[in-house]
Amino acid sequence: MSQALETAARGAAGRVIAALAARFRDLDIAEDAFSDACLAAARVWPKEGDPADPTAWLYRAAYRRALDNLRRRGVRARLRPDPPAPEPSAEDALVDDARMIPDERLRLIFVCCHPAIAPESRAALTLRLVCGLEARTIAAAFLIPEATLLQRLTRAKRKLAESGARFAIPGPEEQAERLEAVLSTVEIAYAKAHEDAAGAGPHAGYATEMLGLTEVLASLMPDAGEVLGLAALVRYAEARRPARVAADGAMIPLSEQDPNLWRRALIDDGDAYLHRARNLGAFGPRALNAAIHGVWCARRSLDEPPPWPVVLSLYDAMLAERDDVIVRLNRAVALAEVEGPGVALTEIEALADPRMEEFQPWHAVRADLLWRLGRFDDADLAYARALELAPGPAERRWLESRRARVR
């Protein structure tokens, strides 16, 4: 697939699949047809040139493929497309879906988070359909086997089809019911962009998109603390991007980044969202996570000591809200700075299980702690395993430099 087609397909996927799903009321048909359209584009565009409107081309091709697939399945009568909608009245225009949820990708996220789908499957389904993440990438984000993830996706799509649910945008009263899955989806999608410090990977574009989506969400739900917290977190993290990579292309850890390179306008926006969340009173895990990022972004120069004690106390508070391996791993990094690497290593190794064997950050943190304790052979093995797990280019350079230091 050419770069032009890859960019067009990623940008159009959410809109085209949403339109096809609404038209045919079947996610499998919509997803398969869009994939077929991309394959057709890969054959046609190099010969005829890129179309003026790639999204429209992909939609028309996918629509034809969907009809062909229905004919082959012999179920066209059962899955007849919805008739054209009547001309909207003035009242209809006032409550139009596009006004309620103005971003196409966000519209499909809400649809995929339908209550008919099991809660643990909603975010996974959305990440697959809306963001186009591969199954193995989603499985790694949830720390589950890929086979388990595929089973969940299959069940989710079947359940949505069996429910007879229309692919309509939920009203405000139903949006709250789906909010947790929506936030989890946005959070994971942004994490895939953020973990690539150099912004060179296939998911780098999500960073800008999630800035926009969180802004839309915050305007839709101005009194939802977790929405405001996530909006703040994304802005704090993106503000630091200019300082995340050294001249040699290696990642720079947060504690070593030059705050003078951070984008203060985004930090100010993050402060404003976090301030609004604080005023609402209830602080959930996303708002607490944003507070941790905010503490770092309050730093003005490398001459100021890193705020490790405050960061550790905030992670302790987070454990009461979200006790998972990601929080514990990040907390261990702060713990090592406050109480020493030995205490942190004990906590890290208590997390060891088959899931961690495939989790690159766990090996990287463990390797650093082993090195600081003088266990150089063990540190070398841990760095080697972290490098085997396909880090991004900037992360790879950083890990290689740390392993060279050990060796």
Steps between C-alpha positions, in 0.01 A plus 500: 500500500638840399552772757226710337250215518602407853445859614167524318379164629587580860330838480190369324451173688288635782274706274454236229442209738257713701302589187494139376404364841214747524391410147519121527471457880782248507857567618646196326363611164625855556850394606542239226377738231739773610792251493398395148485864394853559627624198302329636189660839558841335527448360149334801336664810647857425384369469142245783492643735761370593842136619492411860585287378792648175638229462767219523244679252271544251784139540610360441150725197450413362845128550441517302176701226673244484780217447250701233318573322827133504593407348164756224549372428849145485373373719781440827322130492584571456872760773509339747263651848543293750691284720272616857450417725791224757446588865463574634850261742662617812678469312830705209363774738397527635853572155645694363205756230589779701341427785738492272803824319417683698230793263441438197275754281677352584840152419368607147411674458836170564677322253271756225564467553876135384488380345830410177318874430479686364802683784678842338460446477122374850421833681494665210314235501228529876461879493480478238227232664288547871563876522548598206282735354760613144435366231729842425645550870583165520679568174683833636621330818625256290706772249602299204368580229240419591142271195469293623794474844343381356167232298679379813677482695174300223331256477791465878517406536134260206519337639814453839340341338194270282713387794710336661199653828607487778249827672422374828635679754711385478864334796664666679792332273757655190338841652443582481871427125497762448229750754628745266674552291186533816290764643732690170509506496121633854470751435779644188335503655152698796634733270692592327172605836358677614816709186547678584173712796612632570150152507346622272223263206543167420332296637790673838531201682349281403793673764714348791309168321457466434873564866575197576284284217634562590864411862423171386347429269793572775751259734322232227495549410867637806678408361843668159463823506701653200324438657158670820614782299656565311177495825301758644741718188488520495119600866495769462764646200319494666158654817643815303582541340158765750370732397785452124483772412244873583513712612205615142445140380476485337843207546736555739793340390830253747650723591793780599258293702252568873469181682609602799289410294193150417618202669334360731767175573316400134522606489865279802571209322331569189709506712816163647412339158445653362820384804697143440378526132600623595847209738547258212435632325812515132399847402375505175301805317362528708182484828688760367746720391212464848352602646837822295485575636154412847624754477782770421245386778267522753782877452488672797335862387469731205551645684800180423691506155665261245348174487700533131588344513852187676373480263203523200732223632725274552198566145379408376847169684461456349153531148636180557696323586173670273248716219634657348191846404381550821301443718806719277716777501241499879474481531878808277532701747290418777749550264794854425385584870515345553844575175686767338286526247214493197731153581633377574147643176358314298762174659384586453134579133537180445695320588175674223304261271315466373140348831390807694610727281290355670191479850653800703391477780763516247783830362369640851446419618853627175651825526301567851631438395860728196465776719358469747787534211744817378330343181360649558158452157342131497595463858375658405166249216453209726592611767251539231233144383556368858487675548165348178365149640552515748209526842666474815288817641341564762771429251778728244335791745488449586866484135605809419295693781667393373843599147413838622375550672836427171677733298280 
